[in-house]
Amino acid sequence: MADYVKPQFFVFLIVLIPGILGGWLAANRGRNIAGWCILCAFFPIFLMVIYFHKPLKEVEGKFKRCSSCHEFIKWREDICKYCNAAQHPIGGG
């Protein structure tokens, strides 16, 4: 049975997956992809930190700024959850 568990699988599961997930979350929030990828790979608890962080800038298809209070809201929301201001529609489609 010991032949089935190889060290490469350990590295893949414990280091690679949190690193990739952290980089993906960072990209969706307009943050440094490489830095968060490395940080989450070695310290997976930082996945929670990046998940709950607000974005640094508008990310098309993910986050936009409210036209009234300038907080970040999800891209498709019609009403800001912070100030209840109506939002302008995005793009034509």
Secondary structure, 3 states (H helix, E strand, C coil): CCCCCCHHHHHHHHHHHHHHHHHHHHHHCCCCHHHHHHHHHHCCCHHHHHHHCCCCCCECCCEEECCCCCCEEECCCCECCCCCCECCCCCCC
